[in-house]
Amino acid sequence: MNSGKVKISAWRRFVMFWVHNLQQALGSLGELTRNPWASMMTIAVLGLSLTLPSTLYVVVKNSQAATVGLSDAAEISLYLRKDLKQHDVETFAKRIELRNDVEQVQIIMRDAGLRDFRESSGFGSALDYLDENPLPDVLVVLPQADFKSVERAQGLLAQLQQEREVSSASLDLQWLERLQALVRFVEDVLGALAVLLCAAVVLIVGNTIRLMILNRRDEIIVMKLVGATDAYIQRPFLYTGFWYGIIGGVVAWIATAILVFWIARAVSGVTVLYDSSFQLSGLNFTELMILWLVAVVLGLIGSFIAVRRHVAAIEPR
């Protein structure tokens, strides 16, 4: 006797799975339109919470780009022994210039250095009373591009100081170290702030989904009575978190673009005063996609935490 069961092919089950998911996704989007003000508030909080770290990221990124040019200005000054002859100085300069980590070497002879000091210092008449030139010969060493960072330039300085012709050497990068330390501090603050705001977004989305589940408690009980699984009931709420992330990411895009435009106008006013061509650059396409992805992931995490806890707790008595 025929049991009356209808066999469904694997292909049909596969197609119906995606059809049901599409229906639930569109249905959850419709639920957002039924409570527009509450939905808009949650989306605005999600988008604006991501706006601050994304804007700070733009500032840090441009600060790093600005300091790259400053770090390229690293020059090492080698003060040579006074007993060296001019031929010895020139030979030593050629030997230094042949190093793989050195791009260029400039010789400043002691007489030329004294003339420059006489012209720039304003002590010309006082210098006439000197019995001999107190200034040494100087080599100004410009490192290769790969050795212009603070750490590598200091390593090169330590090596050049060991040369027997060198009396002393200097590398004035203390100001650059302070600037880079400030940039690293801002990066750490940005990371901590981003983590806190992302956690706040997850909690806000999770609380919103929790309230939606509690408002539909009776409906969920009826669905479980007729055989609906927890996964089937949870899916629309997960899609709600997905839509929160999608739309919240667009809000974060727009808000970040407005803030960057506002900051760029102020920066352009400062660069004009200093006769600089620096321009503030915003988020590129890849960074915008990452921002959008983060918003979607946060929305899904918040909704997943809420549905896993609260839908399973609702059971028919």
N, C-alpha and C positions, 0 to 999 in steps of 0.2 A: 504494500500500500504506500502511496506517495506521501512523504512527510510534509509536503507543502513548502519546504524551504527553497528560497530563490538564491541561486548561486550568482555572485557578483564577481566579475573578472578583476584581476589585479589592476589592469589599466583603468577600469571604471572607478575603482576605489581611489586610485591615485588622482584622477581628475576631480572626483567629488571632494577629496580632501582639500585641494586648492580652491575649489568653488566655495566650500564652506568657510575657509579662511578669508576669502575675499568678501563674502557676505558679512562675516563678523567684523572685519576691518572697516568696511563702509558703515556698518551699524554703529560701531563705537565712535566713528567720526560724527555720525548723526546725533549721538548722545551728547557730544560736546556742544552742538548747536542748540540743544534744548535748554542748556544752562549757560548761556553765553557769558554772563558776567563772571561767574565762578571760574569758567574755563579760561577766560581772558586773564583773570588775576593770576592763576597758576602758571599760564604760559608766560606772562610778563615777568613774574618772579624768576622763572627758569632762565629766560633770555637775559634779563638784566644781571642775574647772578654770574653768568658767564661773560658778560660784557667787561666787567672790571678786570679780571685776570687777562682777558684777551687784549685789552687796551694796554695794560702794563707790559704784556709780552711785546707789543709793538714798540713801546718806549725802550725796553731793554735791547731788543734787536737792533734798533737804530743807534743806541748808545755803543753797542759792540762794533757796529760798522764805523762809527766815528772814531773809536779808539784804535782801529786797525791802522789808519793813516798816521796816528800819533806814534804808535809803536814802531813804525817804519823809520822814525827820525832818530833811532838809537845810533849814537856815535861813540866810539871809544877814543879817549885822548891818552896817548902814551907820552910821558915826560921822560926824555932820555938823559943819560948821564952827561955831565958838562965836559968831561974829558974826551968825548968822542969827536973825531974829525968829521968834516963834511962828507968825505968819501965813505967813512964808516956809517954815517947816517943814511946816505943814499943806498948803500948796500943792504943795510938792515931793512929799509923801506921796501926794496925790491923783494927781499926774502919773505917779508910779511904779506906782500901783495900776491905771492905765488900760492898762498894757502887756499884750500878749497872753501873755507868758511869766510873768506874776506873778498869783498867786491872791489873796494877802492881804497887807496892810501894817499893821503895828502901830507906833504912835508911843510912845516912852518918853521923856518930857521929862526934862531934866537934874535938875529938882527931885525928880521921882518916883524917878529913878534913885538920887539921893543918899539919899533916905529908905529905899529898899530896901537899899542898901548899909549904911546905919547899923544897920538891924535885923538884917541877916544876918551882918555882919562882926564885931560885938562891939566896934567902935572908936567907939562913939557919943560918948563924952566927948572923945576925941582929935579927932574931926571938928569939934567946936565951935570949935577954935582956927584953923580955916581962914578966910582972909579972903574967899574966893569959892569957888563950886562948881567943882571941877576937871573934873567930868564933862560930856561933850557930850550933845546930844540924839541919840537913836538911833532908827533905823528898822529894825524886824525884818521882813524880806521873806521871804514863803513862796512859792517858785516853783510854777508849775502842775505837774500830774502828769507831763507829758512832759519837764519840765526839772528833775526831782529826782534824776536820775542824777549821778554824780560829774562826768563830763565836761561835761554841759550846765549844771550848777549853777556850775561854774568859769567857763564861758563867760559866763553871766549876771553873775557876780561881776565879771569883767573889764569888762563894759559899764557896770555901775553905778558902778564906781570912776572912770569918766571924767566923771561928772556933776560940775559945778562946785560943788554944795552939799556934796559928800562929801569929808571929810578923809581917812578911811581906811575899809576894809571888811575883813570876815573871814568865812571859811567853814570851820568846824571839821569837816573831813571826812578828816583824816589817818588817824584810827583806822579809818574805813570803807574807805579805800583799802588799808590794810594787810590788813583782813579780806578784801576782794575779791581782793587779790593772793594771799592764802593759799588761797582757793577755787580760783583759776585754777591755782595750783601743784598742788593735789590733782587737778584735772581732767587736767592734763598727765601726772601720775604714773599716774592711772587709765588714760589712753589707752595709755601705754607698757606698763603691766602687762597690759592687755587684749590688745594685739598679741602680746606674748610668750606669754601663756597660750594664745591661739588657735593660734599656731604650734606650741606643744607638743602641743595636741590633734591637729592635723593629722599631726604626726610619729608620735604614739602610734597613731592609727588606721591610718596608712599602714604602720607596722611590723607591726601585728596582721594586716592584710590580706596583707602580704608573707609572713608565716609560714603563713597559711592557704593561699596559693598554692603555697608550697614543699611543704607537706604533701600537696597534691593534684596534685603534678607528674605522676605516672604517669597519673592520670585525665585530665589536660589533654592529655597526649601522645596518648592513645587517642582522645580527642574530635577532635583535629586530624587524626589518621589517617583518621577516617571522614568528614572534610569539614567539621567545625564551624569557623566563622569566629572570629576573635579577639573581635569584638563580642559574639557569642553566649556565649563563654566568660567574658568580662569582666562580663557583666550581673549574674550572681548576687553577685559580689563587690562591685559597686557598690550593690546592694540591701542588702548587709550593712552597708556604711558608712551607708546611709540609715537602717537600723534602729538602728544605734548612735546616730545623731543624734536620732532620735525619742525613744528611751527615755532617752538622756542628757539631753535637754532637760527631760523630766519630773523627772529627778533634780535638775537645776539649779533647777527651780521649787520643789520641796519644800525643798531645802537653803536656798535664798534666803529662803523664807517663814519657816523656823525661825530663821535668823540675824536677820532683820528683827524678828521677834517678840521675840527675846532683847534686841536693842538697844533696841527700843521700850520695854521695861520699865525699862531703865536710864535712858532719856531722860525717861520720865514721872516717875521718882523725882527727877530734877534739876529738872524744870519745876515740881514741887510746891513745892520749896524756894524757888524764885524767883517763885512765885505767877504762873506763866505758863500759858496754855492751849495751847501748842504741842504738837502730836502728830506722831509720825513716821509718814509714809505710805509704804506699800510700792509694789510695781510694779502699775500698772494693767493692764487687759486687753491694750491695744495693746503695751505694753512686754513683757508675758509672751509674746505672739505673736512679737515680734522676737527675744527670747531663744531661743525654740524654733526659729525659722527659722535663727538663727546656728548653733545646735547641729547642725541637719540639714545646712546648707551645709558646715560644717567636716568632718562625717563623710563627705560625698560627695567633698570635695576630697582628703581623706586617702586614701580608697579609690581615687579616680581616678588619683592619682599612682602608687599602688602597682601597679594593674592595667596601666596603660599601659606601665610599665617592665618588669614581671616576666612577665606573660602573653606578651607579644610575644617575650621572650627564650627561652621554652620552645618548642623545635622538635624534631620527630621526626628522628632521625639516619637 
